[in-house]
Structures are given as C-alpha cells and as structure tokens.
Amino acid sequence: MLKTSKIENLKHIYKSKLENTDWYIIRGQEGIAAPQSILDERAALRTECQSKEAEINALTTKSSIVDYQLPSFR
C-alpha cells in the first residue's frame, strides 16, 4: 500500500510535467509535427519515471519508502 501510494504520487508528478507539452502532441492530430526536442524530452521523462518506479519497487523497508524523495519540477 505504501509503495502503491508513492508510485501514484510519482506518476502524478510526471503526468503534470508531460502535460506542459501535450499541446504539441495534440497539434500532431492536425498534421503539425511536434519538434524532435519535445518528443525526446517526453521520452526521457517517461524513461525517468519508469526508473524511479523501479527504484521504489526495489525498496524493502517502510522507512526507506517513506524517506524516498520524489522529484520536484518547478
């Protein structure tokens, strides 16, 4: 339960970060290609989120899960 909650928070953080560039993807439906730098940034964010999720899943004690610092994007 604790890991699940931490991972849900993690995914919410990355979802919020990805939402900043969603409009590029939506424009793609109108035939306007997103810049490669945006596509690369989004792919990197998804990869980073997956890595952090794996880190959380590898934690073995409650205290290590509680102490795990989620990223903070500003």
Contacts in CASP RR format, 6 or more apart in sequence:
PFRMAT RR
TARGET T0000
AUTHOR 0000-0000-0000
METHOD contacts of the structure
MODEL  1
MLKTSKIENLKHIYKSKLENTDWYIIRGQEGIAAPQSILDERAALRTECQ
SKEAEINALTTKSSIVDYQLPSFR
2 62 0 8 1.000
2 65 0 8 1.000
2 66 0 8 1.000
3 56 0 8 1.000
3 57 0 8 1.000
3 59 0 8 1.000
3 65 0 8 1.000
6 56 0 8 1.000
6 65 0 8 1.000
6 68 0 8 1.000
6 70 0 8 1.000
7 53 0 8 1.000
7 56 0 8 1.000
7 57 0 8 1.000
9 70 0 8 1.000
10 49 0 8 1.000
10 52 0 8 1.000
10 53 0 8 1.000
10 56 0 8 1.000
10 70 0 8 1.000
10 71 0 8 1.000
11 49 0 8 1.000
11 53 0 8 1.000
13 70 0 8 1.000
13 71 0 8 1.000
13 72 0 8 1.000
13 73 0 8 1.000
14 45 0 8 1.000
14 46 0 8 1.000
14 48 0 8 1.000
14 49 0 8 1.000
16 73 0 8 1.000
17 45 0 8 1.000
17 73 0 8 1.000
18 42 0 8 1.000
18 45 0 8 1.000
18 46 0 8 1.000
21 34 0 8 1.000
21 38 0 8 1.000
21 41 0 8 1.000
21 42 0 8 1.000
24 34 0 8 1.000
24 35 0 8 1.000
24 38 0 8 1.000
25 34 0 8 1.000
25 42 0 8 1.000
27 34 0 8 1.000
28 34 0 8 1.000
48 71 0 8 1.000
52 70 0 8 1.000
52 71 0 8 1.000
55 68 0 8 1.000
56 65 0 8 1.000
56 68 0 8 1.000
59 65 0 8 1.000
59 68 0 8 1.000
END
